[in-house]
Amino acid sequence: MVALSHRQDPAREPPRIAPELLHAVADAAVDSIFVKDRDRRYTFVNRTMCRLFGCQAADLLGRTPEEVFDPASARTVREVDERTFAGEVVQATRELSIAGVPRFFRASQMPLYDAEGRVEAICGFVRDITDQRMAEEHLRHQRDFADSLADLAPAIILVMDLEGRVIRYNRYVEELTGIPLTDAQGRDWFERFLPPDESDRVKRFYVQEATGRETSGSINGVRCRDGGHRQVQWHSRPLRGPEGTPFQVLAVGLDITERLRAEEERRRLERDMMHAQKLESLGVLAGGIAHDFNNILVSVMGHASLAYPDVPPESPPAEALRRIEIAASRASGLCNQLLAYSGRGTLTRENLDLNALVTETLDLLRVSVAKNAVLAWEPGLEPMRMEGDATQIRQVILNLVTNASEAIGTAHGRITLTTSPCDLTSPPPGERFVTEPPRPGSYCRIQVADTGLGMDDATLARIFDPFFSTKFPGRGLGLSAVLGIVREHGGALSVRSAPGNGTTFMVLLPRTHSVSEGPMPTPPPKAAAMHQGDTVLVVDDEPANLEVIRAMLGRVGFHVRTAGDGDEGVARLRECPESTRLVILDLTMPRLNGAETLRQMRQLRPDLPVVVMSGYGHQEALQQLSETRRSVFLPKPFSMAGLLAAVETVLEAGAD
């Protein structure tokens, strides 16, 4: 028999080992070991290989692979054998079927040479790796499943080492940042992905806290592909080795940018709602005070009017009465400002050209501005017409310009008054409206901008409160009156300001393209016409008003009957409906209000002339009255001349 060996240095004689010992060693191996001769017949198989095939050595010895394996597996074995007989040491992993069951093997085959250096046989070592392969395949499937879940998750899933370097992250991060994982692996997450002003702080927290314990709730920005950043809330957990030592950190980040924006918007809406409710409450309070105060002024002005004809015109009492009337008139003006703030003032509508109105007011505006401030007017290039009260619009412009002058203070500054047309399809972006935002339509825009100190949010929240001022207390209604006038005209008001950046007020008033001839002049009241014996019914819940109105009407010959509320007024009219020439009716009364009282009186006398009085404005009266035929509105307070003018107007209308 020819001695076989692996190729070696022929100068060295290998030590001889007894065949029995070699067989024992081979049988103890965990790998299958075999030897094939040149005919590819098995000449040796160890015990492990026999167990693999489930047979005895005699069942394999002398047989070829084609006699042991199925045809497909035999072809695979032949390919490896041929490479080995060609002198190649082959290491390969192959799938073979044993007894019809596919299994995976990792094989290593080498040629065995005779003394002349010819390959006379091959020796092989085969390890069954089926279980390992199946475990690896199962692990791969699990990892693919985990990767799929991570890539489908609408959140950042990130694994970092303890220094904060990226190990892997999911597809969400790639889509958010535009950076593939391959470009980020090994890079510092905090330097690469966080805004510069946050990276150091967040990394310190990560190293000190997140690498040692589970953390939850921290929020920081993450830069995204569009150059901005998103606010992300983090939950993290250290990944620990077999001994419990952390070696990586798994972090999950939820993009809460939209939630934070929604919460901020909700808080802003709540602040605006609270501010609107406060302004509405103040408006109700202001309107109530003005109404009650106007009722008091009726008595003051009425008694002054009654007393004035009884004293010599140039006497001290006459001068005192004139001063009383002037003071009462000024107090009435303050009431009108309160009513304007509450949106219930008296509004005289006429067709106005806004540019012409500003031109007429310009001299007064320049006088109102401090010497250190420059007032610049930039008028619109086309006429801007609107329906409104010229006096109130002047008050709006004057108040805004005066406010701008005070905002500049003692420093040199500039006030820019701009008028321009404005067509809106939606509310202007970036404007902070203190009224309801304007509806789509055509508007006249008044804008007053100053270069003053500006205001913070806390001040902005209070500037429309009555009597609020940043200068000193007791300045008056100011911007609160502006707000009321704008509301009363159906307009909108916005303000933009920031500390150090000045303030800009914008007023939008509904624009009209028509030109009217203006209001018809009111004819002067007739001089003390006598109405001897005519009966007038006066209905008012204020006894002082009943007393003074009775006296004023009695001066010109009226027979006056009075009623302290609506129910009593209807009852008195029912007693003598035909002989009552006129009714003077207060609009605001307890129990049966003026509107319902008038409705019931019209059922008794449809043609009854009525003078409607109110401490609120004309618009408030029109809103409450369902019809106004044969009626005249008389705002409180009024003098004797004003009362008689209203009486003559409604009686003459009836005569026509």
C-alpha positions in Angstrom: 0.0 0.0 0.0 1.3 3.5 -0.9 1.9 5.8 2.0 -0.3 8.9 1.7 0.4 12.3 3.3 -0.4 16.0 2.9 2.3 17.7 0.8 5.3 18.6 3.0 9.0 19.1 3.0 10.5 15.8 1.7 13.7 16.4 3.7 11.8 15.9 6.9 10.5 12.5 8.0 7.1 12.8 9.7 6.6 11.0 12.9 4.7 7.7 12.6 1.5 7.4 14.5 -0.3 4.1 15.0 -3.4 3.8 12.7 -5.5 2.7 15.7 -4.7 6.0 17.5 -5.5 8.0 14.4 -8.9 6.2 14.2 -9.6 6.9 17.8 -8.8 10.6 17.4 -11.0 10.9 14.3 -13.9 9.1 16.0 -13.7 11.6 18.9 -14.0 14.7 16.5 -17.2 16.7 16.3 -16.8 17.1 12.6 -17.4 14.3 10.1 -14.0 13.1 8.7 -13.6 11.0 5.6 -11.0 9.9 3.1 -11.7 9.1 -0.6 -9.4 7.4 -3.1 -8.9 8.4 -6.7 -12.1 6.6 -7.6 -13.9 8.9 -5.1 -14.8 5.9 -3.0 -14.9 6.3 0.8 -11.9 4.5 2.3 -12.4 6.0 5.8 -15.3 7.6 7.7 -15.4 8.5 11.4 -18.1 7.8 13.8 -19.5 11.3 13.5 -20.1 10.8 9.8 -21.8 7.5 10.5 -24.2 9.2 13.0 -24.9 11.9 10.4 -26.0 9.3 7.8 -27.6 7.0 10.4 -25.6 4.0 9.4 -22.5 1.9 10.1 -19.1 2.5 8.6 -19.4 -0.6 6.4 -22.5 1.0 4.8 -20.3 3.8 3.5 -16.9 2.4 2.9 -16.2 1.5 -0.8 -19.1 3.6 -2.0 -19.0 6.8 -4.1 -21.0 10.0 -3.3 -23.3 9.2 -6.2 -24.3 6.0 -4.2 -24.8 7.9 -1.0 -26.4 11.2 -2.0 -29.3 12.2 -4.2 -28.3 13.3 -7.7 -28.4 17.0 -7.0 -26.3 16.7 -3.8 -23.9 14.2 -5.6 -23.2 16.8 -8.3 -22.3 19.4 -5.7 -19.9 16.9 -4.0 -18.3 15.9 -7.3 -17.6 19.7 -8.1 -15.7 20.0 -4.8 -13.9 16.7 -5.2 -12.7 17.6 -8.7 -11.2 20.9 -7.4 -9.5 19.0 -4.6 -8.0 16.3 -6.9 -6.7 19.2 -9.0 -4.6 20.1 -6.0 -6.8 22.9 -4.4 -7.6 23.1 -0.8 -11.3 23.8 -0.9 -13.4 25.4 1.9 -17.1 25.8 1.0 -20.5 25.9 2.5 -23.0 23.7 0.7 -26.6 22.5 1.0 -26.9 18.7 0.8 -29.7 16.3 1.4 -29.2 13.5 3.8 -32.0 10.9 3.7 -34.1 13.4 1.9 -33.7 16.1 4.5 -31.8 19.2 3.3 -29.0 20.3 5.6 -26.2 22.8 5.5 -22.5 21.9 5.8 -19.3 23.8 6.0 -16.7 21.5 4.4 -12.9 21.7 4.1 -11.1 19.3 1.7 -7.4 18.8 1.0 -5.5 16.5 -1.4 -3.3 13.7 -0.1 -0.1 13.0 -2.0 2.0 9.8 -2.5 5.8 9.7 -2.3 6.1 10.9 -5.9 3.9 13.9 -5.2 0.8 12.7 -6.9 -2.7 13.2 -5.5 -3.8 9.7 -4.6 -6.7 10.6 -2.2 -8.5 13.4 -0.6 -9.4 14.1 3.1 -12.4 16.0 4.2 -13.7 17.6 7.3 -17.4 18.4 7.3 -19.4 20.3 10.0 -23.2 20.3 10.1 -24.2 23.9 10.5 -27.9 23.4 9.8 -29.0 24.5 13.3 -26.6 27.5 13.2 -27.8 28.5 9.8 -31.4 28.2 10.9 -30.7 30.3 13.9 -28.9 32.9 11.8 -31.8 32.9 9.3 -34.3 33.3 12.2 -32.2 36.2 13.6 -32.0 37.8 10.1 -35.8 37.6 9.8 -36.3 39.1 13.2 -33.8 41.9 12.4 -35.6 42.6 9.1 -38.9 42.7 10.9 -37.5 45.0 13.5 -36.0 47.2 10.8 -39.3 47.3 8.9 -41.1 48.3 12.1 -38.6 51.0 12.8 -38.8 52.3 9.2 -42.5 52.4 9.4 -42.6 54.2 12.7 -43.6 57.9 12.5 -40.8 58.8 15.0 -37.1 59.1 15.3 -35.5 55.7 16.3 -31.8 56.2 17.1 -29.0 54.1 18.5 -25.9 55.8 19.8 -22.8 54.8 21.6 -22.0 56.2 25.1 -20.2 59.2 23.5 -23.2 60.2 21.4 -21.9 58.9 18.1 -24.5 57.5 15.6 -24.6 53.7 15.2 -27.9 53.5 13.3 -31.2 55.2 12.8 -34.4 54.6 10.9 -35.7 55.9 7.6 -37.7 58.6 9.4 -34.5 60.4 10.3 -33.2 60.2 6.7 -36.5 61.7 5.4 -36.5 64.4 8.1 -32.9 65.5 7.8 -32.0 64.4 4.3 -28.9 62.6 5.5 -28.4 58.9 4.7 -27.4 56.7 7.6 -24.2 55.8 5.8 -23.1 59.5 6.0 -23.9 59.8 9.7 -22.5 56.6 11.2 -19.7 57.3 13.6 -20.6 61.1 13.6 -21.5 63.0 16.7 -25.3 63.2 16.8 -25.5 66.4 18.8 -23.0 68.3 16.6 -24.4 67.1 13.4 -28.2 67.2 13.9 -29.0 69.7 16.7 -29.2 73.5 16.5 -25.8 75.0 17.6 -27.3 76.8 20.6 -28.7 73.5 22.0 -26.1 70.9 21.1 -23.7 71.4 24.1 -26.5 71.5 26.7 -28.3 68.4 25.3 -25.1 66.4 25.0 -24.2 67.1 28.6 -27.6 65.8 29.7 -27.1 62.7 27.5 -23.7 61.8 28.9 -24.6 62.5 32.5 -28.1 61.1 32.6 -29.3 59.1 29.5 -26.3 56.8 29.4 -27.0 55.5 32.9 -30.8 55.4 33.3 -34.1 55.6 31.4 -35.2 59.2 30.7 -38.4 60.6 29.3 -39.8 64.0 28.4 -36.8 66.1 27.4 -37.4 68.4 24.4 -34.9 69.9 22.0 -34.7 70.9 18.3 -33.5 68.7 15.5 -32.3 70.3 12.3 -34.2 69.2 9.1 -33.6 69.3 5.4 -35.3 72.6 4.8 -32.9 74.5 7.1 -35.3 74.8 10.0 -35.7 72.6 13.0 -38.4 70.5 14.6 -39.2 70.2 18.3 -38.7 66.6 19.4 -39.6 65.0 22.7 -37.3 62.1 23.7 -37.6 58.8 25.5 -34.3 56.9 25.9 -33.0 53.7 27.6 -29.5 52.3 27.9 -28.7 49.0 26.2 -26.8 46.8 28.7 -24.4 43.9 28.1 -24.4 40.5 29.9 -22.9 42.0 33.0 -25.4 44.9 33.1 -23.0 47.5 31.9 -24.4 50.1 29.4 -22.7 50.0 26.0 -25.3 51.8 23.8 -28.4 54.0 24.1 -31.7 53.5 22.3 -33.6 56.8 21.9 -37.1 57.4 20.5 -38.0 60.9 19.5 -41.5 62.2 18.7 -42.0 65.3 16.6 -44.2 67.6 18.7 -43.7 70.7 16.7 -47.3 70.9 15.5 -48.6 70.0 19.0 -46.6 72.9 20.5 -47.9 75.3 17.8 -51.4 74.2 18.5 -51.0 74.6 22.2 -49.5 78.1 21.7 -52.3 79.0 19.3 -54.8 77.7 21.9 -53.2 79.8 24.6 -53.2 82.8 22.3 -56.9 82.3 21.5 -57.6 82.0 25.2 -55.7 85.2 25.9 -57.5 87.0 23.0 -60.9 85.6 24.2 -60.2 86.8 27.8 -59.1 90.1 26.5 -62.2 90.4 24.3 -64.4 89.4 27.2 -62.7 92.0 29.4 -63.2 94.7 26.8 -66.8 93.6 26.3 -67.4 93.8 30.1 -65.7 97.2 30.2 -67.9 98.2 27.3 -71.1 97.2 29.1 -69.9 99.0 32.2 -68.9 102.1 30.2 -72.2 102.1 28.4 -74.2 101.7 31.6 -72.3 104.5 33.3 -72.8 106.8 30.3 -76.5 106.1 30.2 -77.0 106.8 33.9 -74.8 109.8 33.8 -76.7 111.2 30.7 -79.9 110.8 32.7 -78.4 112.9 35.5 -77.3 115.5 32.9 -80.9 115.8 31.6 -81.9 117.3 34.9 -78.8 119.6 35.1 -79.1 120.9 31.6 -82.9 121.1 31.7 -83.0 123.1 34.9 -80.3 125.4 33.6 -82.4 126.0 30.4 -85.4 126.7 32.6 -83.7 129.2 34.8 -81.8 131.1 32.0 -84.8 133.0 30.6 -85.7 134.2 34.1 -82.4 136.1 34.8 -81.0 139.2 33.1 -78.7 138.1 30.2 -75.6 140.0 31.5 -76.1 139.2 35.2 -73.8 137.0 37.2 -76.5 134.3 37.6 -76.8 134.2 33.8 -73.0 133.7 33.5 -73.2 131.0 36.1 -76.0 129.2 34.2 -73.9 129.5 31.0 -71.0 127.8 32.8 -73.3 125.1 34.1 -74.5 124.4 30.5 -70.8 124.4 29.3 -69.8 121.9 32.0 -72.8 119.7 31.4 -72.0 119.8 27.7 -68.4 118.7 28.4 -69.7 116.0 30.6 -72.0 114.9 27.8 -69.0 114.7 25.5 -67.2 112.4 28.0 -70.4 110.2 28.0 -70.3 110.1 24.3 -66.7 108.8 24.5 -67.8 106.1 26.9 -70.6 105.2 24.5 -68.2 105.2 21.6 -66.0 102.8 23.5 -69.0 100.5 24.2 -70.1 100.7 20.6 -73.4 102.4 21.5 -72.7 106.0 20.7 -74.6 108.4 18.6 -73.4 108.1 15.0 -74.2 110.7 12.4 -73.5 109.1 9.1 -72.5 111.1 6.0 -70.5 110.5 2.9 -66.9 111.4 3.6 -63.7 111.7 1.6 -61.0 110.4 4.0 -58.2 112.3 2.4 -60.2 115.6 2.6 -61.0 114.9 6.2 -57.3 114.4 7.1 -56.4 117.6 5.1 -58.9 119.6 7.2 -57.5 118.1 10.4 -53.8 118.4 9.5 -53.2 121.7 11.3 -54.7 120.4 14.5 -52.7 117.2 14.2 -49.4 119.2 13.8 -50.2 121.3 16.9 -50.9 118.1 18.9 -47.4 116.6 18.0 -44.4 117.3 20.2 -41.7 119.6 18.8 -39.2 116.8 18.7 -41.4 114.6 16.5 -42.0 115.0 12.7 -45.4 114.3 11.4 -45.4 113.0 7.8 -48.6 112.4 5.9 -48.7 110.0 2.9 -52.2 110.4 1.4 -53.7 107.8 -0.9 -53.5 108.5 -4.6 -57.3 108.2 -5.2 -60.4 109.5 -3.4 -61.4 107.2 -0.5 -65.0 107.6 0.4 -66.8 106.1 3.3 -70.0 106.5 5.3 -69.3 107.7 8.8 -69.3 110.3 11.5 -66.7 113.0 10.6 -66.3 114.1 14.2 -65.6 110.6 15.4 -63.2 109.8 12.5 -61.3 112.9 13.4 -61.2 111.8 17.0 -59.7 108.4 15.9 -56.9 110.1 13.9 -56.2 112.7 16.5 -56.0 110.1 19.3 -53.7 107.8 17.3 -51.3 110.6 16.4 -51.3 112.0 19.9 -50.6 108.5 21.3 -47.7 108.2 18.8 -46.3 111.5 19.9 -46.3 110.4 23.5 -44.7 107.1 22.6 -41.7 109.0 21.1 -41.2 110.9 24.3 -38.4 113.4 24.5 -36.3 111.7 21.8 -36.4 112.8 18.2 -38.7 110.7 16.2 -41.1 110.4 13.2 -44.8 109.8 12.9 -46.1 108.6 9.6 -49.8 109.0 8.9 -50.9 107.0 5.8 -54.2 106.7 4.0 -54.7 104.2 1.3 -57.4 102.0 -0.3 -57.3 98.3 0.6 -59.2 95.4 -1.0 -59.2 92.2 1.1 -60.0 88.7 0.2 -58.8 87.5 3.6 -57.5 89.1 6.8 -54.0 90.6 6.4 -51.3 88.1 7.6 -49.2 89.1 10.6 -51.7 91.6 12.0 -52.9 91.5 15.6 -56.5 92.5 15.5 -58.1 93.7 18.7 -61.5 93.7 16.9 -63.0 90.9 14.9 -60.8 90.4 11.8 -62.1 92.3 8.7 -64.3 90.4 6.3 -63.4 90.3 2.6 -64.3 93.6 0.9 -63.1 97.1 0.1 -61.7 99.3 2.9 -60.2 102.7 3.6 -57.0 102.1 5.5 -55.6 104.6 8.1 -52.2 103.7 9.4 -50.2 105.6 12.1 -46.7 104.4 12.6 -44.1 105.9 15.1 -40.5 105.3 15.9 -41.0 105.3 19.6 -40.0 102.9 22.2 -42.6 100.3 21.4 -44.5 98.1 23.8 -44.2 94.6 25.2 -47.1 92.1 25.2 -48.1 92.9 28.7 -48.6 96.6 27.8 -50.3 95.7 24.5 -52.8 93.7 26.4 -54.0 96.7 28.3 -53.7 99.8 26.0 -57.4 99.6 25.1 -58.6 99.6 28.7 -60.3 102.8 29.7 -58.0 105.3 31.5 -55.0 103.0 31.1 -51.8 104.9 30.4 -48.0 104.3 30.5 -47.4 108.0 31.3 -49.5 109.0 34.3 -53.0 108.2 35.6 -56.2 110.0 34.6 -55.5 110.5 30.9 -59.0 109.7 29.7 -60.4 107.2 27.3 -57.9 107.6 24.5 -57.5 104.3 22.6 -60.5 102.8 24.2 -62.7 105.4 22.5 -60.9 104.7 19.2 -61.7 101.0 19.6 -65.4 101.8 20.2 -65.6 104.2 17.2 -64.0 101.7 14.9 -66.4 99.0 16.0 -69.4 101.4 15.6 -68.4 102.1 12.0 -68.1 98.3 11.3 -64.4 98.5 10.9 -61.3 96.7 12.2 -58.3 97.8 14.3 -54.9 96.1 14.6 -51.7 97.0 16.4 -48.1 95.8 15.9 -45.4 96.8 18.4 -42.2 95.5 20.0 -39.8 97.1 22.5 -37.4 99.2 20.6 -39.2 98.9 17.3 -42.0 101.5 17.5 -45.7 100.9 17.1 -48.1 100.8 14.1 -51.9 101.1 14.4 -54.0 100.2 11.4 -57.7 101.1 11.1 -59.8 99.6 8.3 -63.1 101.3 7.6 -65.7 100.1 5.0 -65.2 101.9 1.7 -68.0 103.1 -0.6 -67.6 104.2 -4.2 -70.8 106.3 -4.2 -70.9 110.1 -3.6 -73.9 111.6 -1.8 -75.0 115.2 -1.5 -74.6 115.0 2.3 -77.2 115.2 5.0 -80.1 117.6 4.7 -79.7 120.6 7.0 -81.8 120.4 10.2 -84.3 123.3 10.3 -83.9 125.5 13.4 -86.5 125.0 16.1 -89.3 127.4 16.2 -89.3 130.0 18.9 -91.4 129.0 21.9 -94.5 128.0 20.0 -97.6 127.8 22.2 -99.5 124.5 22.5 -102.1 125.6 25.0 -104.1 122.6 26.1 -102.3 119.9 24.0 -101.7 116.8 26.1 -98.2 115.2 26.2 -97.6 111.9 27.9 -94.0 111.6 29.2 -92.8 108.1 30.2 -89.5 107.8 32.1 -88.3 105.8 35.1 -86.3 108.8 36.4 -88.5 111.1 38.6 -86.0 114.0 38.1 -86.3 113.7 34.3 -90.1 113.7 34.5 -90.0 116.8 36.7 -87.7 118.8 34.4 -89.4 117.7 31.1 -92.8 118.6 32.7 -91.5 122.1 33.5 -89.9 122.6 30.0 -93.1 121.6 28.1 -95.3 123.5 30.5 -93.4 126.7 29.6 -94.8 126.5 26.0 -98.4 125.5 27.0 -98.5 121.8 27.0 -100.6 119.9 29.5 -98.2 117.2 30.7 -99.1 113.8 32.1 -96.3 111.5 33.4 -95.7 107.8 33.9 -92.9 106.2 35.8 -92.6 103.0 33.7 -93.9 101.3 30.5 -96.9 99.6 32.0 -98.1 102.8 33.6 -97.5 104.7 30.3 -99.6 102.2 28.3 -102.4 102.4 31.0 -102.4 106.3 30.9 -102.6 106.3 27.1 -105.4 103.8 27.2 -107.4 106.2 29.4 -107.4 109.0 26.8 -105.8 107.8 23.5 -107.4 110.4 21.2 -106.7 113.4 23.3 -103.0 112.6 23.7 -101.1 114.8 21.1 -97.7 113.4 21.7 -95.7 110.8 23.7 -92.2 111.3 24.9 -90.8 107.9 25.8 -87.5 106.7 27.4 -86.1 103.7 25.7 -84.4 102.0 28.7 -86.8 101.2 31.5 -87.2 98.3 34.0 -90.0 95.8 33.5 -91.7 96.9 30.2 -88.9 98.5 28.1 -89.3 101.3 25.7 -89.5 99.2 22.6 -92.3 97.0 23.9 -94.1 100.1 25.4 -94.0 101.7 22.0 -95.4 98.6 20.3 -98.3 98.4 22.7 -99.0 102.2 22.3 -99.1 101.8 18.5 -101.8 99.2 18.9 -103.9 101.9 20.7 -102.9 104.8 18.4 -101.1 103.7 15.2 -100.6 107.4 14.1 -99.3 108.5 17.5 -96.3 110.9 17.3 -93.5 109.7 19.6 -90.2 111.3 20.7 -87.8 108.5 21.8 -85.2 109.4 24.4 -82.2 107.4 25.3 -78.9 107.9 27.2 -77.5 105.5 24.6 -76.9 106.4 20.9 -79.1 106.5 17.9 -77.9 103.2 16.6 -78.8 101.5 19.9 -82.3 102.9 19.6 -82.7 101.7 16.0 -81.6 98.2 17.0 -84.2 98.1 19.7 -87.1 99.6 17.7 -88.9 97.5 15.1 -90.3 100.5 13.4 -89.7 104.3 13.5 -92.7 105.8 11.7 -93.8 109.1 13.1 -91.0 109.1 15.7 -87.9 111.3 16.4 -84.9 110.2 18.4 -83.7 112.6 21.1 -80.3 111.8 22.7 -79.8 112.5 26.4 -78.9 114.9 27.8 -80.7 117.8 26.0 -81.5 121.4 26.6 -85.0 122.9 26.4 -84.2 124.1 22.9 -83.3 120.5 21.9 -86.4 119.1 23.4 -88.7 121.6 21.7 -87.0 121.1 18.4 -87.6 117.4 18.5 -91.3 118.0 19.5 -91.8 120.4 16.6 -90.2 118.0 14.2 -92.4 115.1 15.0 -95.6 117.2 15.2 -94.9 118.8 11.8 -94.2 115.4 10.3 -97.6 114.3 11.5 -99.2 117.5 10.1 -97.7 116.8 6.7 
